[in-house]
Structure formats: C-alpha cells, structure tokens
C-alpha cells in the first residue's frame, strides 16, 4: 500500500491538521522545536530577563546586554572606563553566561559603546508605544460613491474615524 504524500509548509505537514484554531504560542513552540531552537529561544529570553542576577552586583551596572550574533554575545558599556573594566571581565562574563545557559552557548564577547543606544535591559516591552493620531486628509468625505456599494460603506467608516463618530460601526 502506498503512503499518501501531504503538502508541507514551513516544516509542518498540512495533511495532519486538526481543523481547530490553536494559540500562537503553541504553534510557535512547535515550530521552534521542529527547527531545533525551542530550548535556546527560551534560554536566551531568560538570560535577558535575569541579566542582573547572572552578572552579579559588580558587573551588572557595567555590562548592558545588546543581544547576540550567532555564538557571539554583544555587550554594551556606558563609557570608555566601563569598556576597559568589561574587557578585563570577558572570561568571567563568558563563564557566567554559559553556566546560566547550561552549555557552551557563546564562544566570544563583543564589546560596544552604547552611545545613547538602549540595551535589552532598558527596553520596556510591556507597553506598546503610543502613536500620534494621523492628520485628517484634505477633502475627506467629499467623494461620491453609489450608496449601496461595499466601497461606499468602507469609505463612510473611514470618514467616521476622523470625525470621532466610531460608535456607528
């Protein structure tokens, strides 16, 4: 008996779908696991979240996590004095981070001056930035469309957004 071949998309077998909606976190975990990244992704996130604990009281104020490029850990320093201290502490930083990761994850540390850039420790991802309201386009609301068309309904909804009359949706 011949085995039925199913289409594949991004590593998933589309023939074995359940037909039910799943949470993005479930799908992402599955995709990461299928590409050998599940453990590493979670461990990197945990490293950035626990950076101060991993670095300790002496190094934490000097070493700001910037991310990684492959097996190279990117660390920022506020000024040249901090960079000098960090250059002496590179072996200790590698030892601490790799111990936290429970494997030889990073082989090298690359130091950068922050020069006003934010580190992963300083970025607040809990609240989305607020964007200013877009300006009202000139001549908005003057377009004449057939009243029963779907395009006219969409245009009217768009005009209501700028008129502050969104409850009519």
N, C-alpha and C positions, 0 to 999 in steps of 0.2 A: 504494500500500500504506500502510495506516495504522500509525503508530508506536504501540507499546504503551506505555501510561502506567503507571508504577510508583508505589507509595506512597512518600512521603518522610517522614523523621523527623529532626528537628534538622539539616536540611541534607544528610542522606545519602539516596541513592537506594537504597531497600531491595530493589529488583529486581535489583541488581547485586552482591549479597552473594556472597562466595566459599564460605561454608559452613564455613570453618575459624575457629578461635579466633585472635585477634590480641592482641598486647601492648597494654596500656592506653596506653603511651607512643606507639605507632604510631597508635592511634585518636585520641588527644588531639592529636597533631601535625597530623593530617589535619583534625580539626575546627577547630583554631585557624587553620590555613592557609585553610580554606574561609570563615572569618569575618574574614579579614584581620588576624589577631592573632599569627601564628606568630613573626615576627621580633621584634615588640615584646615578647611574653611572654618570650622567651629573653634579649632585651637587658636587660629590667628585672631578671630574675634575676641576670644577670651584673653589673649595676650594683650590686645589694645585696651580692653576693659580693666585689666588688672596690672597695668604697666607700673604704677607707683609701688605696688606690693612686690612685683618681680624685681624692680631696680633697687628697692631699698631706700632708706632715708637719705643716704649720701648722694646717690646717683640720680634719683628721681627728679630733683629740681633742675639738674643739668641736662639730662637726656630726654628729648621730646621725640616720640615715635612719629615717623613720617610715612611708614609703610614698608614695602619690600619690593624687590625686583628679582624674581626667581629665588635663589638662595642667598641673596644679599639683603641684609637688614639696613634700612635707611633711618638714620637718627639725626635730629637737628639740635643745634646748640644756639643759645641766645646771642652769644658774643664770642670773641676770639679767646678769652680766658676760659670760658666753658668748653670751647672746642679743644683747647690744649689739655684740660683735665680729662675730657672724654677720650682723647687719643691714647692716654695712658691706661684708661679703663676698658679699652676694647676687648682684651681677653676675658675680663670679668663679665662684661656685658654679654658676650657670646656664650659663656658658660651658664649664666643665669637664664638667658632666654631659651637656650637649647634644653636646659634642665626643666623649665616650665613646659616646653613643647614635648618633653619626654622622648626626644630623638635628636639627632644631629641635623636639625632643620636648616639652620643658617650656617654658612661657612665663612662669611665675611661681614664686616660692618662698614658702612659708608657714612661718613660724617658730612653734614651740610650746615652752613649758617642759615638760620631761619629768615633773617632779613624781613621780618614782618609777616611771614607766612604762618598759617595756623598748623599746628601738629594735630595728630589724630586725638590727642588728649584734650585739646582745646575746642574741637568742633563739637557742637551740640546737635545731635541728630534726632533729639526727641521732639522738636517742634519745627515744622516746615516754615521757611521764611515767608513773610507776607509780601505780596507784590502790590504795587500801586495799581489802582483802577485804570483801565485803558481810557484814553480820551474819547469823547463821543465823536464819531466820524461826521464830517460836514455833510449836509443834505440827507442825513439819515431819516428814514420814514417817508421820503418823497417818491420812492419807487412804486409804480403802479403795476400790480400783477393781477391775474384773474383770481377773484376771491375764493374760489373753490379748489385752487391748486395746492398741492403739498408744499411747493416752493413759497407760496404766499404765507402759509401757516408758519413755516420756518422763519421767514423774514419778519413776520409780526412778533414772534417770540424773541428774535434778536433785538428788535427795536425796544421791546418791553424791558430788556436787560438794562438798557441805557436810560430808560425813563423811570427806573426804580419801581416798576409795576410787575414784578416777577410772580406774584401770587396768582395771576390769571392762568398760569401754565396748566 
